[in-house]
Amino acid sequence: MEQRVINCPQCGKTIVWNTTNDFRPFCSKLCKMIDLGEWATESYRILKTEELETDE
């Protein structure tokens, strides 16, 4: 069985995706915490699409 290899979304380091990595998809706790901090400070946002008003 071939192991899945991905890049850490924070630093780009190549890592093996498996259950022994408690920080996946990140390579380390540091990268995971940096990402969490970005969400907490609202540097990352999920855009909300405006709801269209319909005349019914």
LOGU-35367 format. One line per field, with one value per atom (N, C-alpha, C, O, CB): residue number from 1; x, y, z; residue in one letter; atom name. Coordinates in nm, 3 decimals, padded with zeros to 5 digits. Glycine has a CB too. Layout:
BEGIN
nr: (NUM	...)
x: (X	...)
y: (Y	...)
z: (Z	...)
rest: (a	...)
atom: (CA	...)
END
This chain:
BEGIN
nr: (1	1	1	1	1	2	2	2	2	2	3	3	3	3	3	4	4	4	4	4	5	5	5	5	5	6	6	6	6	6	7	7	7	7	7	8	8	8	8	8	9	9	9	9	9	10	10	10	10	10	11	11	11	11	11	12	12	12	12	12	13	13	13	13	13	14	14	14	14	14	15	15	15	15	15	16	16	16	16	16	17	17	17	17	17	18	18	18	18	18	19	19	19	19	19	20	20	20	20	20	21	21	21	21	21	22	22	22	22	22	23	23	23	23	23	24	24	24	24	24	25	25	25	25	25	26	26	26	26	26	27	27	27	27	27	28	28	28	28	28	29	29	29	29	29	30	30	30	30	30	31	31	31	31	31	32	32	32	32	32	33	33	33	33	33	34	34	34	34	34	35	35	35	35	35	36	36	36	36	36	37	37	37	37	37	38	38	38	38	38	39	39	39	39	39	40	40	40	40	40	41	41	41	41	41	42	42	42	42	42	43	43	43	43	43	44	44	44	44	44	45	45	45	45	45	46	46	46	46	46	47	47	47	47	47	48	48	48	48	48	49	49	49	49	49	50	50	50	50	50	51	51	51	51	51	52	52	52	52	52	53	53	53	53	53	54	54	54	54	54	55	55	55	55	55	56	56	56	56	56)
x: (00.084	00.000	00.088	00.178	-00.096	00.062	00.141	00.094	-00.026	00.134	00.189	00.155	00.125	00.191	00.269	00.024	-00.015	00.079	00.101	-00.163	00.133	00.225	00.156	00.102	00.362	00.158	00.097	00.194	00.297	-00.036	00.160	00.238	00.163	00.041	00.263	00.235	00.176	00.114	00.181	00.284	-00.013	-00.076	-00.017	-00.040	-00.224	00.058	00.117	00.256	00.282	00.123	00.346	00.485	00.526	00.630	00.577	00.444	00.474	00.563	00.592	00.538	00.607	00.692	00.617	00.498	00.737	00.686	00.627	00.619	00.718	00.709	00.500	00.479	00.397	00.325	00.410	00.407	00.327	00.197	00.198	00.403	00.084	-00.048	-00.076	-00.101	-00.160	-00.072	-00.107	-00.151	-00.139	00.012	-00.202	-00.260	-00.155	-00.192	-00.341	-00.027	00.076	00.106	00.172	00.204	00.060	00.081	-00.042	-00.146	00.107	-00.030	-00.142	-00.178	-00.284	-00.108	-00.093	-00.114	-00.161	-00.173	00.012	-00.188	-00.225	-00.348	-00.438	-00.252	-00.358	-00.272	-00.145	-00.072	-00.350	-00.118	00.002	00.120	00.101	-00.022	00.241	00.361	00.397	00.467	00.479	00.350	00.390	00.285	00.192	00.527	00.302	00.213	00.227	00.129	00.243	00.348	00.372	00.290	00.222	00.521	00.295	00.219	00.068	-00.006	00.252	00.024	-00.117	-00.159	-00.266	-00.145	-00.076	-00.108	-00.101	-00.180	-00.013	-00.009	-00.003	-00.134	-00.191	00.119	-00.181	-00.306	-00.424	-00.509	-00.330	-00.429	-00.536	-00.534	-00.638	-00.523	-00.414	-00.401	-00.452	-00.510	-00.257	-00.430	-00.480	-00.632	-00.691	-00.430	-00.696	-00.842	-00.889	-00.987	-00.893	-00.820	-00.861	-00.851	-00.932	-00.775	-00.754	-00.739	-00.816	-00.806	-00.592	-00.893	-00.977	-00.896	-00.945	-01.076	-00.772	-00.694	-00.749	-00.742	-00.546	-00.804	-00.872	-01.022	-01.068	-00.832	-01.094	-01.240	-01.306	-01.253	-01.281	-01.422	-01.505	-01.603	-01.682	-01.578	-01.597	-01.682	-01.827	-01.857	-01.635	-01.914	-02.057	-02.114	-02.096	-02.129	-02.182	-02.246	-02.377	-02.451	-02.270	-02.401	-02.522	-02.644	-02.648	-02.522	-02.741	-02.865	-02.944	-02.963	-02.948	-02.990	-03.068	-03.212	-03.272	-03.060	-03.266	-03.405	-03.492	-03.464	-03.431	-03.595	-03.685	-03.823	-03.865	-03.689	-03.892	-04.029	-04.122	-04.139	-04.061	-04.179	-04.271	-04.407	-04.498	-04.219)
y: (-00.118	00.000	00.124	00.138	00.000	00.213	00.334	00.440	00.459	00.388	00.509	00.612	00.743	00.779	00.632	00.813	00.940	01.049	01.061	00.974	01.128	01.236	01.367	01.383	01.221	01.462	01.593	01.703	01.675	01.606	01.826	01.941	02.007	02.023	02.042	02.045	02.118	02.246	02.320	02.149	02.273	02.394	02.523	02.631	02.390	02.515	02.636	02.665	02.777	02.621	02.566	02.592	02.525	02.558	02.545	02.431	02.365	02.242	02.178	02.461	02.207	02.090	01.964	01.950	02.078	01.872	01.747	01.651	01.630	01.684	01.595	01.502	01.383	01.391	01.573	01.273	01.155	01.167	01.194	01.024	01.147	01.154	01.018	00.921	01.194	01.009	00.885	00.915	01.028	00.786	00.815	00.833	00.859	00.895	00.713	00.841	00.868	01.017	01.059	00.792	01.096	01.241	01.305	01.318	01.300	01.344	01.404	01.543	01.595	01.411	01.603	01.740	01.750	01.860	01.819	01.636	01.640	01.727	01.720	01.499	01.805	01.806	01.889	01.909	01.858	01.937	02.017	01.927	01.812	02.121	01.981	01.900	01.900	01.810	01.951	01.999	02.013	02.090	02.148	02.083	02.089	02.166	02.315	02.389	02.137	02.359	02.500	02.546	02.649	02.525	02.470	02.507	02.505	02.589	02.413	02.409	02.400	02.523	02.580	02.271	02.565	02.679	02.811	02.902	02.685	02.822	02.941	02.954	03.063	02.935	02.843	02.844	02.881	02.961	02.707	02.824	02.857	03.006	03.070	02.772	03.060	03.202	03.290	03.396	03.235	03.247	03.323	03.328	03.432	03.261	03.216	03.214	03.300	03.373	03.069	03.291	03.364	03.515	03.589	03.321	03.561	03.704	03.750	03.865	03.739	03.660	03.686	03.724	03.796	03.796	03.676	03.694	03.605	03.640	03.662	03.491	03.402	03.424	03.438	03.250	03.426	03.442	03.357	03.338	03.590	03.307	03.238	03.341	03.397	03.112	03.364	03.465	03.419	03.305	03.500	03.508	03.479	03.541	03.660	03.534	03.460	03.514	03.580	03.528	03.403	03.691	03.765	03.685	03.630	03.904	03.678	03.609	03.696	03.816	03.575	03.636	03.710	03.720	03.621	03.643	03.839	03.858	03.825	03.868	04.002	03.749	03.712	03.765	03.769	03.559	03.806	03.852	03.732	03.686	03.968	03.684	03.570	03.606	03.523	03.449)
z: (00.000	00.000	00.000	00.083	00.122	-00.093	-00.106	-00.006	00.013	-00.249	00.057	00.153	00.080	-00.017	00.256	00.130	00.072	00.123	00.243	00.105	00.032	00.067	00.031	-00.078	-00.008	00.126	00.104	00.147	00.207	00.183	00.115	00.161	00.275	00.269	00.045	00.379	00.491	00.436	00.365	00.603	00.468	00.415	00.470	00.414	00.445	00.578	00.638	00.583	00.538	00.789	00.587	00.548	00.417	00.360	00.657	00.370	00.243	00.254	00.153	00.153	00.374	00.394	00.351	00.377	00.542	00.285	00.242	00.360	00.430	00.126	00.383	00.494	00.448	00.348	00.613	00.521	00.494	00.571	00.691	00.532	00.503	00.566	00.627	00.555	00.463	00.759	00.827	00.970	01.017	00.827	01.037	01.170	01.278	01.390	01.207	01.249	01.350	01.361	01.456	01.316	01.266	01.271	01.334	01.270	01.128	01.461	01.534	01.483	01.518	01.682	01.401	01.357	01.212	01.159	01.374	01.148	01.007	00.986	01.069	00.955	00.885	00.766	00.781	00.684	00.649	00.901	00.924	00.960	00.999	01.037	00.945	00.973	01.121	01.168	00.892	01.195	01.335	01.414	01.357	01.346	01.544	01.631	01.601	01.604	01.780	01.573	01.544	01.423	01.429	01.518	01.315	01.195	01.223	01.173	01.078	01.302	01.338	01.419	01.395	01.419	01.513	01.597	01.519	01.545	01.717	01.424	01.339	01.261	01.252	01.243	01.205	01.129	01.219	01.179	01.065	01.338	01.432	01.467	01.477	01.560	01.487	01.516	01.403	01.428	01.544	01.280	01.165	01.165	01.136	01.034	01.199	01.209	01.327	01.315	01.225	01.441	01.561	01.543	01.599	01.679	01.467	01.443	01.319	01.277	01.426	01.264	01.146	01.023	00.936	01.177	01.015	00.893	00.783	00.665	00.918	00.821	00.728	00.748	00.861	00.749	00.640	00.649	00.543	00.433	00.635	00.576	00.479	00.426	00.501	00.541	00.297	00.239	00.236	00.201	00.099	00.272	00.270	00.143	00.117	00.398	00.066	-00.053	-00.012	00.071	-00.160	-00.069	-00.037	-00.081	-00.191	-00.104	00.005	-00.030	-00.125	-00.102	00.096	-00.232	-00.330	-00.284	-00.241	-00.468	-00.292	-00.256	-00.376	-00.488	-00.208	-00.353	-00.462	-00.432	-00.316	-00.483	-00.533	-00.520	-00.543	-00.656	-00.620	-00.437	-00.451	-00.403	-00.406	-00.375)
rest: (m	m	m	m	m	e	e	e	e	e	q	q	q	q	q	r	r	r	r	r	v	v	v	v	v	i	i	i	i	i	n	n	n	n	n	c	c	c	c	c	p	p	p	p	p	q	q	q	q	q	c	c	c	c	c	g	g	g	g	g	k	k	k	k	k	t	t	t	t	t	i	i	i	i	i	v	v	v	v	v	w	w	w	w	w	n	n	n	n	n	t	t	t	t	t	t	t	t	t	t	n	n	n	n	n	d	d	d	d	d	f	f	f	f	f	r	r	r	r	r	p	p	p	p	p	f	f	f	f	f	c	c	c	c	c	s	s	s	s	s	k	k	k	k	k	l	l	l	l	l	c	c	c	c	c	k	k	k	k	k	m	m	m	m	m	i	i	i	i	i	d	d	d	d	d	l	l	l	l	l	g	g	g	g	g	e	e	e	e	e	w	w	w	w	w	a	a	a	a	a	t	t	t	t	t	e	e	e	e	e	s	s	s	s	s	y	y	y	y	y	r	r	r	r	r	i	i	i	i	i	l	l	l	l	l	k	k	k	k	k	t	t	t	t	t	e	e	e	e	e	e	e	e	e	e	l	l	l	l	l	e	e	e	e	e	t	t	t	t	t	d	d	d	d	d	e	e	e	e	e)
atom: (N	CA	C	O	CB	N	CA	C	O	CB	N	CA	C	O	CB	N	CA	C	O	CB	N	CA	C	O	CB	N	CA	C	O	CB	N	CA	C	O	CB	N	CA	C	O	CB	N	CA	C	O	CB	N	CA	C	O	CB	N	CA	C	O	CB	N	CA	C	O	CB	N	CA	C	O	CB	N	CA	C	O	CB	N	CA	C	O	CB	N	CA	C	O	CB	N	CA	C	O	CB	N	CA	C	O	CB	N	CA	C	O	CB	N	CA	C	O	CB	N	CA	C	O	CB	N	CA	C	O	CB	N	CA	C	O	CB	N	CA	C	O	CB	N	CA	C	O	CB	N	CA	C	O	CB	N	CA	C	O	CB	N	CA	C	O	CB	N	CA	C	O	CB	N	CA	C	O	CB	N	CA	C	O	CB	N	CA	C	O	CB	N	CA	C	O	CB	N	CA	C	O	CB	N	CA	C	O	CB	N	CA	C	O	CB	N	CA	C	O	CB	N	CA	C	O	CB	N	CA	C	O	CB	N	CA	C	O	CB	N	CA	C	O	CB	N	CA	C	O	CB	N	CA	C	O	CB	N	CA	C	O	CB	N	CA	C	O	CB	N	CA	C	O	CB	N	CA	C	O	CB	N	CA	C	O	CB	N	CA	C	O	CB	N	CA	C	O	CB	N	CA	C	O	CB	N	CA	C	O	CB	N	CA	C	O	CB	N	CA	C	O	CB	N	CA	C	O	CB	N	CA	C	O	CB)
END
